[in-house]
């Protein structure tokens, strides 16, 4: 496959690749399932960056022309869309949208990822808890958990919620296999095809796919530093009647912003006025030093369904999350959980229970939150020196939503990322409509790595050189 790419054109390289591959597929009509070049081969053959190749394939996947098979590569879709079809392929958009973080280059630094570095993980307390569970009861290794989750763990979660001023009891809590599992259960329970759901934009990309799979209409509400844009929300509520509104309350993914009490109160008033439920995703709660306003605390779990998780702070592999919901919903959530997964991992639940009981989990998160706060302040200073725009300045958490200097084109950004062996998350994935954007999610836990420092610092030289060149040209022209 030989494609025409013009490095001097105004059209971004990724878009040129997307259009060229799309044209090649339509003109040559290769057999369904035909293999396409790998990211590495596509980049090398056409002398473009890997990030540009990744973005091109993501766009083709979203358009329904290409499918990705993890570990196998990229292939022509079984049923490419006709020119008159309106295409929606949310499963591929989500499952493959960030595949480049895992498969493009294992030696690259995943600067845009959503998890902590492996070397940050503390294994001693976790190993101790695992050994304790293995020694104490063989059933915890081999048998099912209860569908609602162990009573002891739910009591411990109840106490954790009390510290956030969320009044509940253990009977209102259902354990899950992480927050994604929680969202899947709620989407199955609460939504029907054709329902309208409001989401934050930018927001959590994986949720967008879950909603589209349910054939739900997804509408983005702009996320500001202190919460949803209420003015825009009210405009949208005049046009639509959502069943649900999903929000990240603390250290939002990807902006890092935190909900303020004023916004929280007004959001609850609008939910009452327009009769919709709120899903409050609080999976980054353990990274916060001082608790802030929670919708669930203000609402008393009436219209609000609250989600939490232990996976972000403890282990991506040891997946335990939970839902705190109105009493009337609990049995229906448990029923769906039984039908789809029977129960969560009893072993993982008992490990978490052990660490909560002996205090090791609390101490671990205290160390993590302090470390992340330190890295956040250093990351913000680094970005400021390099003339990046920062959407808001988080006080902690993993994410900062930032835009490179205006002088840095998307193609140049990709080239610099390749030069420094850094992999970025495409910004458009964080918008429900996949709108193009120069903004990027950066994970501060990785930003003290020499590769990240070199990548960010290179912007200073690039933007300064461009500015000087523009000034010299302006002097000559005048």
KOLVOSE-364252 format. One line per field, with one value per residue (C-alpha): residue in one letter; residue number from 0; x, y negated, z. Coordinates in Angstrom, 3 decimals, padded with zeros to 6 digits, always signed. Each point is the difference from the previous one (the first is absolute). Example, Ala and Ser with C-alpha at 12.3 -4.5 7.8 and 13.67 -1.06 7.14 Angstrom:
2
code c(A, S)
pos c(0, 1)
east c(+012.300, +001.370)
north c(+004.500, -003.440)
up c(+007.800, -000.660)
This chain:
478
code c(X, X, X, X, X, X, X, X, X, X, X, X, X, X, X, X, X, X, X, X, X, X, X, X, X, X, X, X, X, X, X, X, X, X, X, X, X, X, X, X, X, X, X, X, X, X, X, X, X, X, X, X, X, X, X, X, X, X, X, X, X, X, X, X, X, X, X, X, X, X, X, X, X, X, X, X, X, X, X, X, X, X, X, X, X, X, X, X, X, X, X, X, X, X, X, X, X, X, X, X, X, X, X, X, X, X, X, X, X, X, X, X, X, X, X, X, X, X, X, X, X, X, X, X, X, X, X, X, X, X, X, X, X, X, X, X, X, X, X, X, X, X, X, X, X, X, X, X, X, X, X, X, X, X, X, X, X, X, X, X, X, X, X, X, X, X, X, X, X, X, X, X, X, X, X, X, X, X, X, X, X, X, X, X, X, X, X, X, X, X, X, X, X, X, X, X, X, X, X, X, X, X, X, X, X, X, X, X, X, X, X, X, X, X, X, X, X, X, X, X, X, X, X, X, X, X, X, X, X, X, X, X, X, X, X, X, X, X, X, X, X, X, X, X, X, X, X, X, X, X, X, X, X, X, X, X, X, X, X, X, X, X, X, X, X, X, X, X, X, X, X, X, X, X, X, X, X, X, X, X, X, X, X, X, X, X, X, X, X, X, X, X, X, X, X, X, X, X, X, X, X, X, X, X, X, X, X, X, X, X, X, X, X, X, X, X, X, X, X, X, X, X, X, X, X, X, X, X, X, X, X, X, X, X, X, X, X, X, X, X, X, X, X, X, X, X, X, X, X, X, X, X, X, X, X, X, X, X, X, X, X, X, X, X, X, X, X, X, X, X, X, X, X, X, X, X, X, X, X, X, X, X, X, X, X, X, X, X, X, X, X, X, X, X, X, X, X, X, X, X, X, X, X, X, X, X, X, X, X, X, X, X, X, X, X, X, X, X, X, X, X, X, X, X, X, X, X, X, X, X, X, X, X, X, X, X, X, X, X, X, X, X, X, X, X, X, X, X, X, X, X, X, X, X, X, X, X, X, X, X, X, X, X, X, X, X, X, X, X, X, X, X, X, X, X, X, X, X)
pos c(0, 1, 2, 3, 4, 5, 6, 7, 8, 9, 10, 11, 12, 13, 14, 15, 16, 17, 18, 19, 20, 21, 22, 23, 24, 25, 26, 27, 28, 29, 30, 31, 32, 33, 34, 35, 36, 37, 38, 39, 40, 41, 42, 43, 44, 45, 46, 47, 48, 49, 50, 51, 52, 53, 54, 55, 56, 57, 58, 59, 60, 61, 62, 63, 64, 65, 66, 67, 68, 69, 70, 71, 72, 73, 74, 75, 76, 77, 78, 79, 80, 81, 82, 83, 84, 85, 86, 87, 88, 89, 90, 91, 92, 93, 94, 95, 96, 97, 98, 99, 100, 101, 102, 103, 104, 105, 106, 107, 108, 109, 110, 111, 112, 113, 114, 115, 116, 117, 118, 119, 120, 121, 122, 123, 124, 125, 126, 127, 128, 129, 130, 131, 132, 133, 134, 135, 136, 137, 138, 139, 140, 141, 142, 143, 144, 145, 146, 147, 148, 149, 150, 151, 152, 153, 154, 155, 156, 157, 158, 159, 160, 161, 162, 163, 164, 165, 166, 167, 168, 169, 170, 171, 172, 173, 174, 175, 176, 177, 178, 179, 180, 181, 182, 183, 184, 185, 186, 187, 188, 189, 190, 191, 192, 193, 194, 195, 196, 197, 198, 199, 200, 201, 202, 203, 204, 205, 206, 207, 208, 209, 210, 211, 212, 213, 214, 215, 216, 217, 218, 219, 220, 221, 222, 223, 224, 225, 226, 227, 228, 229, 230, 231, 232, 233, 234, 235, 236, 237, 238, 239, 240, 241, 242, 243, 244, 245, 246, 247, 248, 249, 250, 251, 252, 253, 254, 255, 256, 257, 258, 259, 260, 261, 262, 263, 264, 265, 266, 267, 268, 269, 270, 271, 272, 273, 274, 275, 276, 277, 278, 279, 280, 281, 282, 283, 284, 285, 286, 287, 288, 289, 290, 291, 292, 293, 294, 295, 296, 297, 298, 299, 300, 301, 302, 303, 304, 305, 306, 307, 308, 309, 310, 311, 312, 313, 314, 315, 316, 317, 318, 319, 320, 321, 322, 323, 324, 325, 326, 327, 328, 329, 330, 331, 332, 333, 334, 335, 336, 337, 338, 339, 340, 341, 342, 343, 344, 345, 346, 347, 348, 349, 350, 351, 352, 353, 354, 355, 356, 357, 358, 359, 360, 361, 362, 363, 364, 365, 366, 367, 368, 369, 370, 371, 372, 373, 374, 375, 376, 377, 378, 379, 380, 381, 382, 383, 384, 385, 386, 387, 388, 389, 390, 391, 392, 393, 394, 395, 396, 397, 398, 399, 400, 401, 402, 403, 404, 405, 406, 407, 408, 409, 410, 411, 412, 413, 414, 415, 416, 417, 418, 419, 420, 421, 422, 423, 424, 425, 426, 427, 428, 429, 430, 431, 432, 433, 434, 435, 436, 437, 438, 439, 440, 441, 442, 443, 444, 445, 446, 447, 448, 449, 450, 451, 452, 453, 454, 455, 456, 457, 458, 459, 460, 461, 462, 463, 464, 465, 466, 467, 468, 469, 470, 471, 472, 473, 474, 475, 476, 477)
east c(+000.000, +001.573, -001.792, +000.472, +001.001, +000.905, +001.990, -000.345, -003.784, -002.273, -001.928, +001.340, +002.031, -002.350, -002.974, +001.904, +000.775, -003.602, -001.355, +002.629, -000.649, -003.761, +000.350, +002.294, -002.536, -002.901, +001.947, +001.814, -002.807, +002.275, -001.669, -001.729, +002.491, +003.031, +002.967, +001.209, +003.530, +000.989, +000.424, +003.762, -000.022, -002.471, +002.119, +003.290, -001.235, -001.455, +002.569, -002.563, -000.162, -001.488, -002.456, -001.306, -000.423, -001.810, -002.409, -000.700, -000.946, -002.164, -001.931, -000.479, -001.182, -002.486, -001.271, -000.574, +002.541, +002.635, -000.023, +002.752, +000.775, +002.134, +003.351, -000.732, -000.188, -002.402, -002.383, -002.549, -003.443, -002.338, -002.700, +001.400, -002.736, -001.636, +000.307, -003.596, +000.206, +000.279, +002.635, +000.231, +002.592, +000.390, +001.485, +002.958, +000.334, +000.456, +001.860, +002.453, +000.114, +002.885, +001.468, +003.094, +000.874, +000.365, +001.222, +001.793, +003.333, +000.515, +003.151, -001.882, -001.071, -003.846, -000.247, -003.717, -001.086, -002.491, +001.930, +002.904, +003.511, +000.898, +002.943, -002.416, -001.892, +000.718, -000.006, +000.969, -003.365, -001.863, +002.127, -000.612, -003.767, +000.027, +001.870, -002.388, -003.035, +001.600, +000.840, -003.229, -002.697, +000.286, -003.531, +001.239, +002.239, -002.302, -003.643, -002.458, -000.597, -003.523, -001.769, -000.321, +003.524, +001.391, -001.773, +003.285, +001.290, -003.262, +000.146, +003.552, -001.109, -002.886, +002.527, +002.124, -003.054, -000.865, +003.369, -001.168, -003.258, -001.953, -002.690, -000.816, -000.083, +001.640, -003.268, +000.167, +003.440, +000.777, +003.579, +001.160, +003.056, +001.095, -001.678, -000.427, -001.989, -002.065, -000.818, -000.920, -002.467, -001.618, -000.225, -001.750, -002.380, -000.962, +000.082, -001.981, +000.808, -000.874, +000.539, +002.048, +003.048, +002.051, +003.742, +002.846, +001.994, +002.890, -000.714, +000.407, +000.402, -000.877, -003.436, -000.778, +000.375, -002.126, -002.795, +000.159, -000.121, -003.295, -001.161, -000.278, +000.265, +003.075, +000.220, +003.077, -000.164, +003.171, +002.090, +001.482, +002.600, -002.627, -002.484, -002.489, -000.757, -003.378, -000.984, +000.488, -001.625, -003.164, -000.072, +000.242, -002.667, -002.371, +000.465, +000.392, -001.240, +002.903, -000.488, +003.471, +002.850, +003.476, +002.654, +003.456, -000.087, +003.677, +003.113, -002.125, +001.298, +001.535, -000.007, +000.946, -002.668, -002.073, -003.693, -000.738, -002.905, -001.761, -000.015, -000.970, -003.050, -001.222, +000.526, -002.204, -002.670, -000.023, -000.191, -003.097, -001.529, +000.529, -000.321, +003.269, +002.399, +003.666, +002.864, +002.846, +003.256, +002.462, +002.734, +002.773, -001.275, +003.005, +002.366, -001.625, +001.504, -003.043, -003.505, -002.037, -003.703, -001.568, -003.358, -000.830, +000.611, -002.279, -002.680, -000.009, -000.002, -003.429, +000.680, +003.748, +001.656, +003.555, +002.923, +003.345, +002.972, +003.193, +001.646, +001.548, +001.965, +000.791, +000.232, -001.372, -000.172, -001.721, -003.320, -002.455, -002.511, -003.409, -003.341, -001.882, -003.572, -003.540, -001.441, -002.650, +002.661, +002.307, -001.766, -000.326, +003.731, +000.790, -002.311, +001.818, +003.364, -001.035, -001.191, +003.129, +002.822, -001.530, +002.264, +003.184, +003.329, -000.271, +003.778, +000.471, -002.769, +001.613, +003.406, -001.582, -001.852, +003.253, +001.802, -002.858, -000.176, +003.736, +000.357, +002.531, -002.312, -000.558, +003.733, +000.711, -002.478, +001.338, +003.469, -001.377, -002.047, +003.004, +002.234, -002.506, -000.490, +003.756, +000.210, -002.986, +001.662, +003.241, -001.879, -001.915, +003.254, +001.577, -002.937, +000.035, +003.698, -000.703, -002.929, -002.731, -003.550, -001.459, -003.782, -000.060, +002.632, -000.973, +001.169, +000.637, -001.040, +001.565, -001.108, +000.638, -001.809, +002.400, +000.566, +003.457, +001.179, -001.828, +003.187, +000.029, -002.159, -001.564, +002.470, +002.958, -001.392, -000.149, +003.539, +001.337, -001.886, +001.654, +003.427, -000.290, -001.698, -003.193, -003.529, -002.924, -003.735, -001.874, -002.028, -003.071, -000.806, -001.033, -002.883, -003.273, -000.067, +003.742, +000.518, +003.583, +001.947, +003.584, -000.504, +001.723, -000.343, +003.341, +000.625, +002.149, +001.296, +002.136, +001.113, +003.254, +001.292, +002.904, -001.922, -002.993, +002.230, +001.822, -003.284, -001.575, +003.192, +000.426, -003.161, +001.768, +002.677, -002.458, -002.447, +002.769, +001.694, -003.266, -000.745, +003.439, -000.337, -003.389, +001.412, +002.918, -002.329, -002.287, +002.946, +001.032, -003.538, -000.493)
north c(+000.000, -003.274, -003.116, -003.637, -002.144, -003.671, -001.164, -003.646, -000.006, -001.730, +003.229, +001.927, +003.095, +002.276, -001.271, +000.463, +003.597, +000.621, -001.362, +001.815, +003.383, -000.536, -000.764, +003.013, +002.325, -001.334, +000.090, +003.321, +001.815, +002.417, +003.032, -000.375, +000.665, -000.874, -000.962, -003.597, -001.210, -000.130, -003.369, +000.368, +000.968, -002.730, -002.622, +001.252, +000.418, -003.495, -001.729, -001.196, +000.261, +003.004, -002.305, -001.233, +003.620, +000.874, -002.921, +000.867, +003.562, -001.233, -002.240, +002.890, +002.267, -002.648, -000.272, +003.759, +000.616, +001.739, +002.471, +000.633, +003.407, -000.462, +001.662, +000.776, -003.373, -001.968, +001.404, -001.189, +000.058, +002.861, -002.383, -003.390, -002.682, -001.347, -003.692, -000.591, +001.799, -001.748, +002.020, +000.622, +002.520, -000.854, +003.347, -000.417, -003.697, +000.784, +003.290, -001.093, -003.739, +000.181, +003.280, -001.920, -000.514, +003.762, +001.170, -002.758, +000.395, +001.811, -002.047, -003.313, -001.979, +000.011, -003.678, -000.146, +003.188, +000.340, +002.110, -000.348, +001.180, +003.512, -001.272, -002.099, +003.087, +001.111, +003.769, +000.842, -000.686, +001.467, +003.166, +000.334, -000.317, +002.572, +002.476, -000.638, +000.716, +003.120, +001.377, -000.838, +001.501, +002.160, -001.000, -003.549, +001.371, +002.485, -000.919, -002.664, -003.136, -001.030, -001.895, -003.233, +000.284, +001.063, -001.605, -000.858, -001.863, -001.888, -001.126, -001.277, -001.862, -001.505, -001.421, -001.421, -001.745, -001.404, -001.796, -001.702, -001.035, +002.520, +001.530, +003.565, +003.526, +003.205, +001.253, -002.805, +001.096, +002.517, +001.044, +000.245, +000.899, -003.626, -003.203, +001.102, +002.989, -002.354, -002.167, +003.015, +001.196, -003.431, -000.500, +003.381, -000.824, -003.602, -000.554, +001.064, -000.583, -003.560, -001.445, -003.186, -000.130, -003.091, +000.483, -002.358, -001.171, +000.576, +003.070, +003.739, +001.603, +003.567, -001.084, -001.475, +003.440, +001.717, -002.482, +000.349, +003.786, -000.444, -002.130, -003.007, -003.572, -001.595, -003.789, -001.757, -002.759, -002.132, +000.694, -003.086, -000.180, +000.060, +002.421, +000.159, -003.215, -000.782, -002.615, +002.457, +002.766, -002.053, -000.741, +003.722, +000.835, -002.341, +002.210, +003.502, +002.091, +002.143, +003.152, -000.293, -002.433, +001.423, -002.042, +000.442, -001.953, -000.012, -000.277, +000.488, +002.094, -001.618, -003.628, +000.625, -002.460, +000.449, -000.729, -003.028, -000.202, -002.761, +002.026, +003.162, -001.629, -001.457, +003.289, +001.760, -002.696, +000.535, +003.775, -000.483, -002.522, +002.067, +003.424, +001.722, +002.141, -000.720, +002.489, -001.367, +001.761, -000.587, +002.500, -002.525, -000.754, +001.701, -002.510, -002.966, -001.414, -001.928, +001.171, -002.408, -000.108, +003.247, +000.125, +003.176, -001.780, -002.907, +002.219, +002.909, +002.564, -001.009, -000.997, +000.660, +003.374, +000.008, +002.027, +000.731, +002.247, +001.370, +000.885, -003.375, -000.239, +003.632, +002.089, -000.085, +003.807, +000.304, -001.443, -000.891, -002.821, -000.751, -001.722, -001.869, -000.460, -000.758, +003.010, +000.525, +000.693, +002.377, +003.294, -000.758, -000.784, +003.288, +001.896, -001.363, +000.709, +003.621, +000.433, -001.521, +001.063, +001.939, -001.850, -002.003, +001.619, +001.299, +000.154, -003.635, -001.116, +001.784, -001.545, -003.474, +000.847, +001.039, -003.186, -002.216, +001.768, -000.160, -003.631, +000.702, -001.250, -003.325, -000.521, +000.952, -002.548, -002.704, +000.517, +000.138, -003.182, -001.908, +001.300, -000.885, -003.504, -000.538, +001.275, -002.136, -003.219, +000.917, +000.923, -003.288, -001.933, +001.963, -000.682, -003.696, -000.257, +001.669, -002.377, +002.644, -001.125, +001.774, +000.351, -000.107, +000.497, +003.089, +000.303, +003.716, +003.105, +001.453, -002.233, -003.396, -001.090, -002.130, -001.445, -000.427, -003.451, -001.342, +000.244, +003.794, +001.636, +003.404, +001.528, -001.570, +001.155, +003.564, -000.242, -001.260, +002.765, +002.543, -001.589, +000.275, +003.416, -001.382, +001.208, -002.432, +000.566, -001.534, -002.902, +000.581, +003.277, -001.942, -001.688, +001.800, -001.228, +000.582, -003.630, -000.920, -001.699, -001.040, +000.773, +003.059, +001.974, +000.285, +002.350, -001.858, +003.237, +000.441, -003.592, +000.168, +002.694, -001.385, +000.820, -002.049, -002.870, +000.008, +000.086, -002.881, -002.096, +000.405, -002.094, -002.989, +000.034, +000.701, -002.767, -002.517, +000.672, -000.448, -003.235, -001.413, +000.989, -001.716, -003.148, -000.113, +000.443, -002.714, -002.364, +000.713, -000.416, -003.303)
up c(+000.000, -001.171, +001.161, -000.919, +002.972, -000.382, +003.019, -001.106, -000.327, +002.504, +000.557, +003.044, -000.845, +001.959, -001.991, -003.278, +000.957, +000.991, -003.289, -002.069, +001.641, -000.275, -003.710, -000.487, +001.655, -002.087, -003.285, +000.418, +001.850, +001.857, +001.509, +003.329, +002.757, -002.150, +002.151, -000.084, +000.788, +003.659, +001.697, -000.207, -003.701, -000.963, +001.747, -001.441, -003.577, -000.206, +002.225, +002.535, +003.778, +001.795, +001.764, -003.369, -001.129, +003.248, -000.371, -003.644, +000.919, +002.888, -002.391, -002.442, +002.812, +001.137, -003.609, -000.160, -002.805, +002.096, +002.895, +002.511, +001.464, +003.128, -000.504, -003.664, -001.744, -002.174, -002.601, -002.549, +001.628, -000.846, -001.195, -000.998, +000.134, -003.108, -000.801, +001.095, +003.331, +003.341, +001.771, +003.711, +001.169, +003.695, +000.997, -002.314, +000.815, +003.671, +000.001, -002.638, +000.567, +002.450, -001.275, -001.053, +003.668, +000.356, -003.386, -001.884, +001.750, +003.276, +000.669, -000.230, +003.063, +000.254, +000.928, -000.788, +001.755, +002.856, +002.502, +002.403, -000.965, +001.105, +002.043, +002.061, +001.106, +003.564, +000.186, +003.604, +001.669, -002.950, +000.075, +003.731, -000.486, -002.812, +002.211, +002.863, -002.161, -001.474, +003.460, +001.797, -002.206, -003.128, -000.988, -000.593, -002.754, -001.675, +000.603, -001.149, +001.990, +000.978, -002.818, +001.980, +001.417, +003.407, +002.943, +001.718, -003.049, -000.441, +003.629, -000.566, -003.135, +001.975, +002.468, -002.815, -001.417, +003.422, -000.018, -003.215, +001.715, -002.098, +002.171, -000.991, +001.367, -001.163, -001.505, -002.583, -001.215, -002.755, -000.748, -003.619, -002.040, -000.326, -001.141, -003.620, +001.245, +002.183, -003.004, -002.094, +002.636, +000.277, -003.757, -000.318, +002.855, -000.628, -003.758, -003.021, -003.683, -000.926, +003.483, +000.332, +002.289, +000.763, +000.494, +000.760, -002.990, +000.180, +002.053, +000.454, -003.423, +001.045, +001.198, -003.420, -001.566, +002.642, -000.638, -003.764, +000.330, +001.805, -002.967, +002.264, -001.226, +001.568, +000.410, +001.319, +002.611, +000.149, +003.097, +001.614, +002.755, +002.781, -001.544, -002.881, -001.892, +001.578, -002.560, -002.850, +002.023, +000.425, -003.734, -000.740, +002.565, -001.849, -003.092, +001.454, +002.892, +001.191, +002.023, +001.514, +000.414, +000.677, +001.803, +001.542, +003.266, +001.042, -002.195, -003.104, -002.869, -002.056, +001.256, +003.641, +001.169, +003.177, +000.534, +002.204, +002.493, -001.960, -003.211, +001.881, +001.609, -003.283, -001.810, +002.542, -000.390, -003.763, +000.464, +002.144, -002.376, -003.139, +001.653, -000.879, +002.023, +000.607, -000.058, +002.105, -000.882, +002.838, -000.797, +000.724, +003.527, +001.611, -001.626, +001.756, +003.223, +001.229, -000.956, -002.123, -000.872, -001.194, -001.738, +001.912, +003.310, -000.928, -001.506, +002.457, -002.834, -001.221, -003.606, +000.172, -000.586, +001.330, -001.385, +001.625, -000.696, +001.530, -003.326, -000.875, +003.219, +000.805, -003.174, -003.518, +000.125, +003.385, -001.070, +002.755, -000.170, +001.444, -000.556, +002.721, -001.162, +001.169, +001.856, -002.670, -002.645, +001.886, -000.653, -003.718, -000.203, +001.757, -002.370, -003.059, +001.604, +000.617, -003.579, -001.575, +002.327, +002.956, +002.427, +000.271, +000.879, +003.554, +000.254, -001.054, +002.356, +002.945, -000.780, +000.052, +003.213, +001.664, -001.049, +001.165, +003.340, +000.764, -001.142, -002.750, -002.754, +001.783, +000.484, -003.622, -001.364, +002.299, -001.460, -003.545, +000.314, +001.390, -002.772, -002.699, +001.418, -000.135, -003.572, -000.985, +001.182, -001.772, -003.177, -000.023, +000.413, -002.852, -002.317, +000.883, -000.901, -003.335, -000.773, +000.050, +000.763, +003.034, +000.173, +003.793, +002.689, +002.020, +003.579, -000.398, -001.873, -003.106, -002.853, -001.478, -003.181, -001.992, -003.461, -001.595, -001.164, -003.050, -002.029, +000.406, -002.647, +000.617, -002.450, +001.790, +003.344, -001.330, -001.330, +003.333, +001.831, -002.283, +000.474, +003.777, +000.013, +001.535, -000.760, +000.308, +000.330, -002.947, +001.369, -002.171, +001.779, +003.097, -001.824, -000.598, -003.607, -000.526, -000.955, -001.004, +002.774, +000.756, +003.719, +001.479, +003.206, +001.788, +002.917, +002.546, +001.508, -003.130, -000.512, +001.981, -002.325, -002.112, -003.181, +001.155, +001.112, -003.320, -001.908, +001.957, +000.073, -003.761, -000.388, +001.539, -002.692, -002.796, +000.934, +000.749, -003.342, -001.863, +001.860, -000.805, -003.639, -000.183, +001.601, -002.452, -002.955, +001.339, +000.191, -003.577, -001.341, +001.774)
